[in-house]
């Protein structure tokens, strides 16, 4: 039992270190060495918990996204507004992680088959949830059309996230909410 607790504690320290490094120095400065030093673990201990640095980074991002999930049990009750508000909460509440999320999704998702597969699975789940929310608001809408609209919403949200990263004057939340109103029209 003590060994299990030690493993959980090591995982928590690695994730805390990764989270703080991403906020302080971004993806470029979040090296395996820096994570291990901050977490006060050896590289071997790191590899007992995660296969790669990217796995730890994606876990931190996933946890941040899950923290604002309007339907954590995936009961299928969230609305498009709920999903967009969650996206806003993530981007505005965790700007450093939002930056890394965009970096990985746009540029780093294709570095390894495992990483690109994980990014693609996340994208597909998110698209399905947005499409389902759109269909709940438009019951007669065909599945293919709901998916097309969901893809457009997500592409726009990701583009707005990128805009807010490169131009802090971007009014991300306002634009995201206008997007929701446009989809409903």
Phi and psi in degrees as GROMACS dihedral restraints (atoms count N, CA, C in turn):
[ dihedral_restraints ]
;  ai    aj    ak    al  type     phi  dphi    fc
    3     4     5     6     1   -62.5    20    10
    4     5     6     7     1   -37.7    20    10
    6     7     8     9     1   -64.2    20    10
    7     8     9    10     1   -39.7    20    10
    9    10    11    12     1   -62.8    20    10
   10    11    12    13     1   -46.8    20    10
   12    13    14    15     1   -62.3    20    10
   13    14    15    16     1   -38.4    20    10
   15    16    17    18     1   -62.5    20    10
   16    17    18    19     1   -42.7    20    10
   18    19    20    21     1   -62.6    20    10
   19    20    21    22     1   -41.5    20    10
   21    22    23    24     1   -65.3    20    10
   22    23    24    25     1   -42.5    20    10
   24    25    26    27     1   -64.4    20    10
   25    26    27    28     1   -41.8    20    10
   27    28    29    30     1   -61.9    20    10
   28    29    30    31     1   -45.0    20    10
   30    31    32    33     1   -59.6    20    10
   31    32    33    34     1   -44.8    20    10
   33    34    35    36     1   -62.7    20    10
   34    35    36    37     1   -43.8    20    10
   36    37    38    39     1   -64.2    20    10
   37    38    39    40     1   -39.4    20    10
   39    40    41    42     1   -64.5    20    10
   40    41    42    43     1   -44.8    20    10
   42    43    44    45     1   -67.4    20    10
   43    44    45    46     1   -40.4    20    10
   45    46    47    48     1   -61.3    20    10
   46    47    48    49     1   -43.7    20    10
   48    49    50    51     1   -64.0    20    10
   49    50    51    52     1   -43.9    20    10
   51    52    53    54     1   -62.0    20    10
   52    53    54    55     1   -46.0    20    10
   54    55    56    57     1   -58.7    20    10
   55    56    57    58     1   -48.3    20    10
   57    58    59    60     1   -69.0    20    10
   58    59    60    61     1   -38.8    20    10
   60    61    62    63     1   -64.6    20    10
   61    62    63    64     1   -42.3    20    10
   63    64    65    66     1   -59.5    20    10
   64    65    66    67     1   -40.1    20    10
   66    67    68    69     1   -68.6    20    10
   67    68    69    70     1   -35.9    20    10
   69    70    71    72     1   -84.7    20    10
   70    71    72    73     1   -42.8    20    10
   72    73    74    75     1  -128.0    20    10
   73    74    75    76     1     3.3    20    10
   75    76    77    78     1    71.2    20    10
   76    77    78    79     1  -175.1    20    10
   78    79    80    81     1   -63.9    20    10
   79    80    81    82     1   -38.6    20    10
   81    82    83    84     1   -62.2    20    10
   82    83    84    85     1   -38.7    20    10
   84    85    86    87     1   -90.2    20    10
   85    86    87    88     1    -5.5    20    10
   87    88    89    90     1   -89.5    20    10
   88    89    90    91     1    83.7    20    10
   90    91    92    93     1   -94.7    20    10
   91    92    93    94     1   163.2    20    10
   93    94    95    96     1   -59.1    20    10
   94    95    96    97     1   -42.9    20    10
   96    97    98    99     1   -60.8    20    10
   97    98    99   100     1   -45.0    20    10
   99   100   101   102     1   -64.9    20    10
  100   101   102   103     1   -40.5    20    10
  102   103   104   105     1   -61.1    20    10
  103   104   105   106     1   -48.8    20    10
  105   106   107   108     1   -63.2    20    10
  106   107   108   109     1   -41.8    20    10
  108   109   110   111     1   -62.9    20    10
  109   110   111   112     1   -46.9    20    10
  111   112   113   114     1   -65.1    20    10
  112   113   114   115     1   -39.5    20    10
  114   115   116   117     1   -80.0    20    10
  115   116   117   118     1   -11.7    20    10
  117   118   119   120     1    58.3    20    10
  118   119   120   121     1    49.7    20    10
  120   121   122   123     1  -130.9    20    10
  121   122   123   124     1   157.5    20    10
  123   124   125   126     1   -82.4    20    10
  124   125   126   127     1   158.3    20    10
  126   127   128   129     1   -57.7    20    10
  127   128   129   130     1   -36.7    20    10
  129   130   131   132     1   -61.0    20    10
  130   131   132   133     1   -38.5    20    10
  132   133   134   135     1   -67.0    20    10
  133   134   135   136     1   -38.7    20    10
  135   136   137   138     1   -57.7    20    10
  136   137   138   139     1   -49.3    20    10
  138   139   140   141     1   -70.3    20    10
  139   140   141   142     1   -14.8    20    10
  141   142   143   144     1   -72.5    20    10
  142   143   144   145     1   -21.6    20    10
  144   145   146   147     1  -106.4    20    10
  145   146   147   148     1   -41.5    20    10
  147   148   149   150     1  -129.0    20    10
  148   149   150   151     1   146.3    20    10
  150   151   152   153     1   -75.5    20    10
  151   152   153   154     1   -35.8    20    10
  153   154   155   156     1  -145.6    20    10
  154   155   156   157     1   166.1    20    10
  156   157   158   159     1   -60.5    20    10
  157   158   159   160     1   -40.2    20    10
  159   160   161   162     1   -60.7    20    10
  160   161   162   163     1   -34.7    20    10
  162   163   164   165     1   -61.5    20    10
  163   164   165   166     1   -43.3    20    10
  165   166   167   168     1   -65.0    20    10
  166   167   168   169     1   -43.1    20    10
  168   169   170   171     1   -62.1    20    10
  169   170   171   172     1   -46.9    20    10
  171   172   173   174     1   -64.4    20    10
  172   173   174   175     1   -33.0    20    10
  174   175   176   177     1   -65.8    20    10
  175   176   177   178     1   -43.0    20    10
  177   178   179   180     1   -60.9    20    10
  178   179   180   181     1   -45.2    20    10
  180   181   182   183     1   -64.2    20    10
  181   182   183   184     1   -45.1    20    10
  183   184   185   186     1   -58.5    20    10
  184   185   186   187     1   -44.2    20    10
  186   187   188   189     1   -62.5    20    10
  187   188   189   190     1   -38.2    20    10
  189   190   191   192     1   -67.1    20    10
  190   191   192   193     1   -39.9    20    10
  192   193   194   195     1   -68.0    20    10
  193   194   195   196     1   -43.3    20    10
  195   196   197   198     1   -63.0    20    10
  196   197   198   199     1   -30.8    20    10
  198   199   200   201     1   -64.3    20    10
  199   200   201   202     1   -23.8    20    10
  201   202   203   204     1  -110.3    20    10
  202   203   204   205     1     7.3    20    10
  204   205   206   207     1   -62.4    20    10
  205   206   207   208     1   124.0    20    10
  207   208   209   210     1   -73.0    20    10
  208   209   210   211     1   -14.0    20    10
  210   211   212   213     1  -141.8    20    10
  211   212   213   214     1    69.4    20    10
  213   214   215   216     1   -60.9    20    10
  214   215   216   217     1   -25.6    20    10
  216   217   218   219     1   -84.4    20    10
  217   218   219   220     1    -2.4    20    10
  219   220   221   222     1    53.2    20    10
  220   221   222   223     1    47.6    20    10
  222   223   224   225     1   -79.7    20    10
  223   224   225   226     1    -9.3    20    10
  225   226   227   228     1    79.7    20    10
  226   227   228   229     1    34.5    20    10
  228   229   230   231     1  -110.3    20    10
  229   230   231   232     1    -8.0    20    10
  231   232   233   234     1   -70.8    20    10
  232   233   234   235     1   149.1    20    10
  234   235   236   237     1   -97.2    20    10
  235   236   237   238     1   170.9    20    10
  237   238   239   240     1   -60.6    20    10
  238   239   240   241     1   -41.3    20    10
  240   241   242   243     1   -60.2    20    10
  241   242   243   244     1   -42.7    20    10
  243   244   245   246     1   -58.3    20    10
  244   245   246   247     1   -45.5    20    10
  246   247   248   249     1   -67.6    20    10
  247   248   249   250     1   -39.4    20    10
  249   250   251   252     1   -68.9    20    10
  250   251   252   253     1   -40.4    20    10
  252   253   254   255     1   -62.7    20    10
  253   254   255   256     1   -36.5    20    10
  255   256   257   258     1   -65.7    20    10
  256   257   258   259     1   -41.2    20    10
  258   259   260   261     1   -61.5    20    10
  259   260   261   262     1   -44.2    20    10
  261   262   263   264     1   -60.9    20    10
  262   263   264   265     1   -45.7    20    10
  264   265   266   267     1   -60.1    20    10
  265   266   267   268     1   -39.8    20    10
  267   268   269   270     1   -66.0    20    10
  268   269   270   271     1   -52.4    20    10
  270   271   272   273     1   -64.3    20    10
  271   272   273   274     1   -44.0    20    10
  273   274   275   276     1   -82.6    20    10
  274   275   276   277     1   -28.5    20    10
  276   277   278   279     1   -84.0    20    10
  277   278   279   280     1   -25.9    20    10
  279   280   281   282     1  -133.2    20    10
  280   281   282   283     1    62.6    20    10
  282   283   284   285     1   -58.9    20    10
  283   284   285   286     1   -36.0    20    10
  285   286   287   288     1   -66.1    20    10
  286   287   288   289     1   -40.5    20    10
  288   289   290   291     1   -71.6    20    10
  289   290   291   292     1   -34.2    20    10
  291   292   293   294     1   -62.3    20    10
  292   293   294   295     1   -39.6    20    10
  294   295   296   297     1   -62.0    20    10
  295   296   297   298     1   -46.1    20    10
  297   298   299   300     1   -65.8    20    10
  298   299   300   301     1   -40.7    20    10
  300   301   302   303     1   -55.3    20    10
  301   302   303   304     1   -47.1    20    10
  303   304   305   306     1   -67.0    20    10
  304   305   306   307     1   -41.8    20    10
  306   307   308   309     1   -58.0    20    10
  307   308   309   310     1   -45.9    20    10
  309   310   311   312     1   -69.3    20    10
  310   311   312   313     1   -45.6    20    10
  312   313   314   315     1   -63.4    20    10
  313   314   315   316     1   -39.1    20    10
  315   316   317   318     1   -86.9    20    10
  316   317   318   319     1   -46.4    20    10
  318   319   320   321     1  -112.7    20    10
  319   320   321   322     1   -36.9    20    10
  321   322   323   324     1   -94.7    20    10
  322   323   324   325     1    -6.9    20    10
  324   325   326   327     1   -67.8    20    10
  325   326   327   328     1   -15.0    20    10
  327   328   329   330     1  -105.8    20    10
  328   329   330   331     1    14.3    20    10
  330   331   332   333     1   -72.7    20    10
  331   332   333   334     1   -35.5    20    10
  333   334   335   336     1  -137.8    20    10
  334   335   336   337     1   157.2    20    10
  336   337   338   339     1   -61.8    20    10
  337   338   339   340     1   -40.9    20    10
  339   340   341   342     1   -64.2    20    10
  340   341   342   343     1   -46.5    20    10
  342   343   344   345     1   -65.6    20    10
  343   344   345   346     1   -45.9    20    10
  345   346   347   348     1   -65.0    20    10
  346   347   348   349     1   -35.1    20    10
  348   349   350   351     1   -64.7    20    10
  349   350   351   352     1   -40.0    20    10
  351   352   353   354     1   -66.7    20    10
  352   353   354   355     1   -42.5    20    10
  354   355   356   357     1   -63.2    20    10
  355   356   357   358     1   -43.2    20    10
  357   358   359   360     1   -64.7    20    10
  358   359   360   361     1   -42.0    20    10
  360   361   362   363     1   -61.8    20    10
  361   362   363   364     1   -42.0    20    10
  363   364   365   366     1   -61.2    20    10
  364   365   366   367     1   -45.7    20    10
  366   367   368   369     1   -61.3    20    10
  367   368   369   370     1   -43.7    20    10
  369   370   371   372     1   -65.0    20    10
  370   371   372   373     1   -42.8    20    10
  372   373   374   375     1   -62.6    20    10
  373   374   375   376     1   -43.2    20    10
  375   376   377   378     1   -64.8    20    10
  376   377   378   379     1   -42.5    20    10
  378   379   380   381     1   -60.9    20    10
  379   380   381   382     1   -44.2    20    10
  381   382   383   384     1   -59.8    20    10
  382   383   384   385     1   -42.8    20    10
  384   385   386   387     1   -66.5    20    10
  385   386   387   388     1   -42.2    20    10
  387   388   389   390     1   -66.5    20    10
  388   389   390   391     1   -41.5    20    10
  390   391   392   393     1   -63.0    20    10
  391   392   393   394     1   -42.2    20    10
  393   394   395   396     1   -63.9    20    10
  394   395   396   397     1   -40.2    20    10
  396   397   398   399     1   -64.9    20    10
  397   398   399   400     1   -40.0    20    10
  399   400   401   402     1   -64.3    20    10
  400   401   402   403     1   -41.7    20    10
  402   403   404   405     1   -67.0    20    10
  403   404   405   406     1   -33.1    20    10
  405   406   407   408     1   -64.4    20    10
  406   407   408   409     1   -34.6    20    10
  408   409   410   411     1   -80.7    20    10
  409   410   411   412     1   -24.4    20    10
  411   412   413   414     1  -129.7    20    10
  412   413   414   415     1    77.1    20    10
  414   415   416   417     1   -56.3    20    10
  415   416   417   418     1   -28.7    20    10
  417   418   419   420     1   -84.3    20    10
  418   419   420   421     1    -4.5    20    10
  420   421   422   423     1   -71.8    20    10
  421   422   423   424     1   134.4    20    10
  423   424   425   426     1   -70.8    20    10
  424   425   426   427     1   151.5    20    10
  426   427   428   429     1   -57.3    20    10
  427   428   429   430     1   -42.8    20    10
  429   430   431   432     1   -62.4    20    10
  430   431   432   433     1   -39.6    20    10
  432   433   434   435     1   -69.9    20    10
  433   434   435   436     1   -38.9    20    10
  435   436   437   438     1   -63.3    20    10
  436   437   438   439     1   -40.7    20    10
  438   439   440   441     1   -65.7    20    10
  439   440   441   442     1   -40.7    20    10
  441   442   443   444     1   -60.5    20    10
  442   443   444   445     1   -44.9    20    10
  444   445   446   447     1   -64.8    20    10
  445   446   447   448     1   -39.9    20    10
  447   448   449   450     1   -62.1    20    10
  448   449   450   451     1   -43.0    20    10
  450   451   452   453     1   -61.1    20    10
  451   452   453   454     1   -40.3    20    10
  453   454   455   456     1   -66.6    20    10
  454   455   456   457     1   -41.4    20    10
  456   457   458   459     1   -61.5    20    10
  457   458   459   460     1   -48.2    20    10
  459   460   461   462     1   -65.5    20    10
  460   461   462   463     1   -39.4    20    10
  462   463   464   465     1   -62.5    20    10
  463   464   465   466     1   -41.0    20    10
  465   466   467   468     1   -67.4    20    10
  466   467   468   469     1   -44.0    20    10
  468   469   470   471     1   -61.1    20    10
  469   470   471   472     1   -42.1    20    10
  471   472   473   474     1   -65.5    20    10
  472   473   474   475     1   -40.0    20    10
  474   475   476   477     1   -63.8    20    10
  475   476   477   478     1   -41.7    20    10
  477   478   479   480     1   -64.1    20    10
  478   479   480   481     1   -37.0    20    10
  480   481   482   483     1   -62.1    20    10
  481   482   483   484     1   -46.1    20    10
  483   484   485   486     1   -60.8    20    10
  484   485   486   487     1   -43.9    20    10
  486   487   488   489     1   -59.9    20    10
  487   488   489   490     1   -42.1    20    10
  489   490   491   492     1   -68.8    20    10
  490   491   492   493     1   -25.2    20    10
  492   493   494   495     1   -73.7    20    10
  493   494   495   496     1   -46.2    20    10
  495   496   497   498     1   -84.7    20    10
  496   497   498   499     1   -22.3    20    10
  498   499   500   501     1  -134.3    20    10
  499   500   501   502     1    96.1    20    10
  501   502   503   504     1   -59.2    20    10
  502   503   504   505     1   -15.0    20    10
  504   505   506   507     1   -76.1    20    10
  505   506   507   508     1   -11.1    20    10
  507   508   509   510     1   -60.0    20    10
  508   509   510   511     1   130.2    20    10
  510   511   512   513     1   -93.5    20    10
  511   512   513   514     1    76.7    20    10
  513   514   515   516     1   -53.4    20    10
  514   515   516   517     1   -54.1    20    10
  516   517   518   519     1   -61.5    20    10
  517   518   519   520     1   -44.1    20    10
  519   520   521   522     1   -60.6    20    10
  520   521   522   523     1   -46.0    20    10
  522   523   524   525     1   -66.7    20    10
  523   524   525   526     1   -39.0    20    10
  525   526   527   528     1   -64.3    20    10
  526   527   528   529     1   -41.0    20    10
  528   529   530   531     1   -68.1    20    10
  529   530   531   532     1   -36.4    20    10
  531   532   533   534     1   -63.5    20    10
  532   533   534   535     1   -36.7    20    10
  534   535   536   537     1   -59.1    20    10
  535   536   537   538     1   -46.1    20    10
  537   538   539   540     1   -59.5    20    10
  538   539   540   541     1   -42.6    20    10
  540   541   542   543     1   -63.4    20    10
  541   542   543   544     1   -38.4    20    10
  543   544   545   546     1   -66.3    20    10
  544   545   546   547     1   -36.6    20    10
  546   547   548   549     1   -68.0    20    10
  547   548   549   550     1   -35.7    20    10
  549   550   551   552     1   -70.5    20    10
  550   551   552   553     1   -27.4    20    10
